[in-house]
Amino acid sequence: MLVIRQISIFTVLMIISLLLAWGVMNYQVLHRKALVATDTVFEIHKGDGLDKVVTQLQEQGIAVNRFWFRLLAYRHKLDRHLKAGEYSISKGATSLDILNLFALGKTRQYSITFPEGWSFKQMFQAIQNNPHLQHTLSHVEFKDVMAHLGSNQTHPEGLFFPDTYLFEKNTTDLELLKQAHKKMVTVLEHEWQQRDVQTPLQSPYQALILASIVEKETAAEEERKQIAGVFSRRLQQGMLLQTDPTVIYGMGDEYKGDIKRQHLREPTPYNTYVMSGLPPTPIAMPGRDAIHAALHPEAGNSLYFVAKGNGRHAFSATLSEHEKFVDRYQR
């Protein structure tokens, strides 16, 4: 009886010792630095399995223990939920750090910025030049872009919100455009709901058109509502808008930095020196401030403005006064 009891005690002690040894080994393996030299970027490709990931980690000089890493990965169910993408692994990271990074799916983020006032052509070129995006629209014509986004609009100009967007490697250009378009729709709808009831604009799209003109006319925040006021009064009184940015947009690649008299007489849809009302589409990407200004034009009687040459404008209510300002600042 005593012998049996001693054997039982010995067995229990052996099991405890093995468990302790296993625990110590587990702790040491998980907390040992797997990467010593420098920060690195590790990419999991779509369809990569756990075995392949472990092999690639080791090939990249990241010293993870295959058995323990896989064992802990199975506990995290990473054998079924490995998120593809790039991961930034910091200097001194342990196997546990790497496992947690993969478990959270914290992939590396890239950014792209579309400034206020850019045309869709400039935006699309920036997307095409970005090496981290997956390009699926390279051969799609501008007139077909909105159809790919599921929109009933036929012209993409002005329909994307200027901002800085974060994305993972291999995000498609279409996904990025959808994000920028959705944000513009959200901002425009919110601003439209808060619009001045006296505005002559009849739709959110008209607001977008006017906002794009305001955006191109001035970068001075304090002038936006003043300029929106001038254009709003011109629309209400049936006057031509006579704004150079629309003429320039209508010229396209013909514009070489100067507008001549012949350009002001040419009857293009965007020549507001000839065509009445708003042009058919926006001419650029307006920011939130320009949209807000277009829907909250400043009251007053000014119908004209001219650039002073210092980024600001001189406003006037009569043509004679306007001519004096033109003589002073332009001639």
C-alpha positions in Angstrom: 0.0 0.0 0.0 2.9 2.4 0.9 4.6 1.5 -2.4 1.5 2.3 -4.4 1.2 5.6 -2.5 4.8 6.5 -3.2 4.4 5.7 -6.9 1.3 7.9 -7.1 3.1 10.8 -5.4 6.1 10.4 -7.7 3.8 10.3 -10.7 2.1 13.5 -9.6 5.4 15.2 -9.0 6.6 14.2 -12.4 3.5 15.5 -14.1 3.9 18.8 -12.2 7.5 19.0 -13.1 6.7 18.4 -16.8 4.0 21.0 -16.7 6.3 23.5 -15.1 9.0 22.7 -17.6 6.5 23.1 -20.4 5.3 26.4 -19.0 8.8 27.8 -18.6 9.7 26.7 -22.1 6.4 28.1 -23.4 7.1 31.4 -21.7 10.7 31.6 -22.9 9.9 30.8 -26.5 7.0 33.3 -26.6 8.9 36.1 -24.9 12.2 35.6 -26.6 12.9 38.3 -29.1 12.2 37.0 -32.6 13.6 40.0 -34.4 16.7 41.7 -33.1 18.4 43.6 -35.9 15.8 46.2 -37.2 12.2 47.0 -37.9 10.8 45.0 -40.9 7.8 44.7 -43.1 6.2 41.2 -43.4 3.5 40.5 -46.0 0.9 37.8 -45.9 -0.4 37.1 -49.3 -4.0 36.2 -50.0 -4.4 32.4 -49.7 -1.2 31.9 -47.6 -1.6 29.2 -44.9 -0.1 29.1 -41.5 2.8 26.8 -42.5 3.8 29.0 -45.4 3.7 32.1 -43.1 6.0 30.4 -40.5 8.4 29.4 -43.3 8.4 32.9 -44.7 9.0 34.4 -41.3 12.0 32.2 -40.8 13.3 32.9 -44.4 13.0 36.6 -43.6 15.3 36.1 -40.6 12.5 36.3 -38.0 13.5 33.6 -35.5 10.1 32.0 -34.5 10.0 28.4 -33.2 7.8 26.5 -35.7 6.2 24.1 -33.2 5.4 26.7 -30.5 4.4 29.4 -33.0 2.0 27.0 -34.8 0.6 25.7 -31.5 -0.2 29.2 -30.2 -1.5 30.2 -33.6 -4.0 27.4 -33.5 -5.2 28.5 -30.1 -5.8 32.0 -31.7 -7.6 30.2 -34.6 -5.1 31.9 -36.9 -5.0 28.8 -39.1 -8.4 30.0 -40.4 -8.3 33.7 -40.0 -5.0 35.0 -41.3 -5.6 38.5 -42.8 -3.7 39.2 -45.9 -1.7 42.4 -46.0 1.6 44.0 -44.9 2.5 44.0 -41.2 5.1 46.3 -39.6 7.1 44.1 -37.1 9.1 46.2 -34.7 12.7 45.7 -33.6 12.7 43.4 -30.5 9.3 41.9 -31.2 8.6 38.5 -29.6 6.7 35.6 -31.1 3.8 36.6 -28.9 3.9 40.2 -30.3 3.8 38.8 -33.8 1.0 36.5 -33.1 -1.0 39.3 -31.5 -0.3 41.5 -34.5 -1.6 38.8 -36.9 -4.6 38.1 -34.6 -5.7 41.7 -34.6 -5.2 42.0 -38.3 -3.3 45.3 -37.8 -2.0 45.7 -41.3 0.3 48.5 -42.5 -1.5 51.6 -43.7 -0.6 53.8 -46.6 -2.0 57.2 -47.3 -2.9 59.3 -50.4 -4.0 62.9 -50.4 -6.3 64.7 -52.8 -6.0 68.5 -52.3 -9.0 70.8 -52.5 -9.3 72.3 -56.0 -7.9 69.3 -57.8 -9.6 68.1 -61.0 -10.6 64.5 -61.4 -7.9 64.1 -63.9 -5.3 65.1 -61.3 -6.9 62.8 -58.8 -7.0 59.8 -61.1 -3.4 60.4 -62.1 -2.3 60.3 -58.5 -4.1 57.1 -58.0 -2.5 55.5 -61.1 0.9 56.6 -59.9 0.5 55.1 -56.4 2.4 51.8 -56.3 0.6 50.4 -53.3 -2.9 50.4 -54.9 -4.2 47.7 -57.2 -5.1 49.3 -60.5 -8.3 47.9 -62.1 -9.4 51.1 -63.9 -6.3 51.9 -65.9 -8.1 51.5 -69.2 -11.5 52.9 -68.1 -12.5 56.2 -69.7 -13.5 59.0 -67.4 -17.1 58.9 -68.6 -17.4 55.3 -67.5 -15.9 55.7 -64.0 -19.2 56.5 -62.3 -20.9 53.5 -63.8 -18.2 51.3 -62.2 -19.1 52.9 -58.8 -22.8 52.1 -59.3 -23.7 55.8 -59.6 -26.2 57.3 -62.1 -24.0 60.3 -62.6 -22.2 60.3 -65.9 -19.4 62.8 -65.2 -16.9 62.2 -62.3 -15.8 65.8 -61.8 -16.3 67.1 -58.3 -17.9 64.0 -57.0 -15.0 62.9 -54.7 -14.2 64.5 -51.4 -10.7 66.1 -51.1 -9.0 64.6 -48.1 -6.2 62.2 -47.0 -7.3 58.5 -47.2 -5.6 55.6 -45.5 -5.6 52.2 -47.2 -3.9 48.8 -47.0 -1.6 47.5 -49.7 -3.4 46.1 -52.8 -6.6 48.0 -52.0 -8.2 48.6 -55.4 -8.4 52.0 -57.0 -12.2 51.4 -57.2 -12.5 50.8 -53.5 -10.6 54.1 -52.8 -12.8 56.0 -55.2 -15.9 54.5 -53.6 -14.6 55.8 -50.2 -14.0 59.3 -51.5 -17.3 59.4 -53.3 -19.2 58.2 -50.3 -17.7 60.9 -48.2 -18.6 63.6 -50.7 -22.2 62.4 -50.8 -22.3 62.5 -47.0 -20.8 66.0 -46.7 -22.9 67.4 -49.5 -26.1 66.0 -48.1 -25.4 67.4 -44.6 -24.5 70.8 -45.9 -27.6 70.8 -48.2 -29.9 70.1 -45.3 -28.4 73.1 -43.5 -28.5 75.5 -46.5 -29.6 79.1 -46.5 -33.3 79.2 -47.6 -32.5 82.2 -49.8 -30.0 80.4 -52.0 -30.9 80.3 -55.7 -29.5 76.8 -56.0 -32.1 74.1 -56.8 -30.2 70.9 -56.0 -27.2 69.5 -54.1 -25.5 69.0 -57.5 -25.9 72.7 -58.3 -24.4 73.5 -54.9 -21.4 71.2 -55.9 -20.9 73.1 -59.1 -21.0 76.5 -57.5 -18.7 75.3 -54.7 -16.1 74.1 -57.2 -16.1 77.6 -58.8 -15.7 79.2 -55.3 -12.9 76.8 -54.6 -11.0 77.7 -57.7 -11.6 81.5 -57.4 -10.0 81.9 -53.9 -7.9 80.1 -51.3 -8.8 82.9 -48.8 -11.2 81.4 -46.2 -12.7 84.8 -45.3 -13.6 85.5 -49.0 -15.4 82.3 -49.9 -18.9 83.5 -48.8 -18.3 86.9 -50.4 -17.5 85.3 -53.7 -20.5 82.9 -53.3 -22.6 86.0 -52.7 -21.5 87.6 -55.9 -22.3 84.5 -58.0 -25.6 83.9 -56.2 -26.8 87.5 -57.0 -25.7 87.1 -60.6 -27.7 83.9 -60.9 -30.7 85.6 -59.3 -30.5 88.6 -61.6 -29.9 86.5 -64.8 -26.4 87.9 -65.3 -23.5 85.9 -66.8 -21.2 84.4 -64.2 -18.1 85.5 -66.2 -15.6 83.4 -64.2 -12.2 82.5 -65.6 -11.8 79.1 -63.9 -14.8 77.7 -65.9 -13.3 78.9 -69.1 -9.9 77.4 -68.3 -11.6 74.1 -67.4 -13.5 74.1 -70.7 -10.2 74.7 -72.6 -8.7 71.5 -71.2 -5.2 70.8 -72.5 -5.4 73.8 -74.8 -4.9 76.0 -71.7 -1.2 77.2 -71.6 -1.4 79.6 -68.7 -3.2 82.5 -70.5 -6.8 83.3 -71.5 -7.1 85.3 -74.7 -10.1 87.2 -76.1 -10.9 84.5 -78.5 -11.2 82.0 -75.6 -13.8 84.3 -73.9 -15.9 84.3 -77.1 -15.8 80.6 -77.8 -19.2 79.1 -77.0 -18.2 76.0 -75.0 -20.5 74.7 -72.2 -18.0 76.0 -69.6 -17.6 79.4 -71.0 -19.6 81.5 -68.5 -18.7 84.7 -70.5 -21.1 83.3 -73.2 -23.3 80.7 -71.6 -25.8 81.7 -68.9 -26.2 80.0 -65.6 -24.0 77.4 -64.1 -21.7 75.2 -66.2 -23.0 71.6 -66.7 -20.7 70.0 -64.1 -18.3 71.0 -61.3 -14.8 72.0 -62.4 -12.9 70.7 -59.4 -13.1 69.0 -56.1 -14.5 71.5 -53.6 -13.8 71.2 -49.9 -16.3 71.4 -47.1 -15.7 75.1 -46.5 -16.3 75.9 -50.2 -19.5 73.8 -50.2 -20.7 75.6 -47.0 -19.9 79.0 -48.5 -21.9 78.2 -51.7 -24.9 77.3 -49.6 -24.5 80.3 -47.2 -23.6 83.2 -49.6 -22.8 86.5 -47.9 -25.5 89.1 -48.2 -24.6 92.4 -49.9 -24.8 94.2 -53.2 -21.4 93.4 -54.8 -21.6 91.9 -58.3 -18.0 92.1 -59.3 -14.6 91.2 -58.0 -11.0 91.4 -59.2 -7.8 89.9 -58.0 -5.5 92.3 -56.2 -2.4 90.1 -56.8 -1.9 89.3 -53.1 -4.3 86.4 -52.9 -7.3 88.7 -52.1 -9.9 90.4 -54.2 -11.5 93.8 -54.5 -15.3 93.7 -54.5 -17.6 96.3 -56.1 -21.4 96.8 -56.8 -21.1 98.7 -60.0 -19.4 98.2 -63.3 -17.7 101.6 -63.2 -16.3 100.9 -59.7 -15.1 97.5 -60.9 -13.3 99.1 -63.9 -11.4 101.4 -61.5 -10.3 98.3 -59.5 -9.3 96.6 -62.7 -7.2 99.6 -63.7 -5.6 99.7 -60.3 -4.8 96.0 -59.8 -4.7 94.5 -63.3 -3.6 97.1 -65.8 
